Amino acid sequence: MKPIKANTVAAAEGKTIYPKIFAAVVEGRIKRKLGNHFKLSNFGINLTTLAPGSASALMHSHSKQDEFVYVVDGKIVVRIDTNEYEMNPGDCVGFQAGTGVGHQLVNRGDRPATYLEIGDRSVGDQAEFPEDDLQARQTDGGQWLLLHKNGEPY
């Protein structure tokens, strides 16, 4: 494939696999799946823009998938466990899998903020959501099962 402008990749605005009761958290999130565009199989790369008031995801942690974030434009607050840090263009942070430490990106500013997120595609991942009645289990086929914390499906 030839090089492209990242912002020409089709965007998914506010699209989420979350149950409807959690979907409002990511309204205003625009995600361009660059890794998918180039058919990368070992890791994913998203160019994501958060509108003011929007979040990247619910507070969560992964059992197997590492994540890395690099801020391109605007200001983002990263929540890591009970701590919060402001991130500006050029700032980056990584989230190691298996630690159980939750994280979330939030745009509390008055203009959009854009970042690159990079994550591996380890199969059999599980995601925990410490602030919400949600857990996610990845099937062998890569699909996510969304469950209440007591194991009942949504």
C-alpha positions, 0 to 999 in steps of 0.5 A, spaced: 500 500 500 502 507 498 502 512 504 496 516 505 493 522 509 491 519 516 485 523 516 482 520 509 481 513 513 473 513 514 471 514 521 467 511 526 463 517 530 461 514 537 461 507 535 461 502 540 460 495 542 458 497 549 451 496 552 446 502 550 447 504 558 454 506 557 454 508 550 453 516 552 461 516 555 464 515 548 459 520 544 463 525 540 469 520 539 471 519 532 476 513 531 480 512 524 482 505 524 489 506 521 491 499 523 485 496 519 486 500 513 493 497 512 490 490 514 495 489 520 494 483 524 499 484 530 497 490 532 492 496 531 493 503 531 487 508 531 487 516 530 482 518 535 479 525 536 475 526 542 470 532 542 469 536 548 466 532 554 467 525 550 471 520 553 476 514 550 472 509 553 470 507 560 475 506 565 478 499 564 484 495 564 486 489 559 489 482 561 493 481 555 493 487 551 498 493 552 496 500 550 500 506 548 497 513 547 501 519 543 497 526 544 497 529 537 493 535 538 489 539 544 489 537 551 487 530 554 486 528 561 488 521 562 485 517 568 490 512 571 487 508 577 485 514 582 490 519 579 489 524 573 494 527 569 494 533 563 497 531 557 499 535 551 501 534 544 507 530 544 506 527 551 505 519 551 503 514 556 503 506 556 498 501 559 501 495 561 497 489 560 495 484 566 496 490 572 489 491 573 490 498 573 484 502 570 485 508 565 481 512 561 482 518 557 477 524 557 477 531 553 475 536 559 477 542 554 473 546 550 476 544 543 477 537 540 483 533 542 486 528 537 491 522 539 494 516 536 492 509 540 496 503 539 495 496 542 497 489 540 491 484 538 493 478 543 487 473 543 483 471 549 484 478 552 479 480 558 477 487 560 475 489 567 471 496 568 472 498 575 467 503 576 461 500 572 457 493 572 461 491 566 466 485 564 468 483 557 471 477 555 474 476 548 472 469 544 477 465 540 474 468 534 476 475 536 469 477 538 467 481 545 462 478 550 459 483 554 457 481 561 455 484 568 460 483 573 456 477 576 457 473 569 450 475 566 450 477 559 447 484 557 
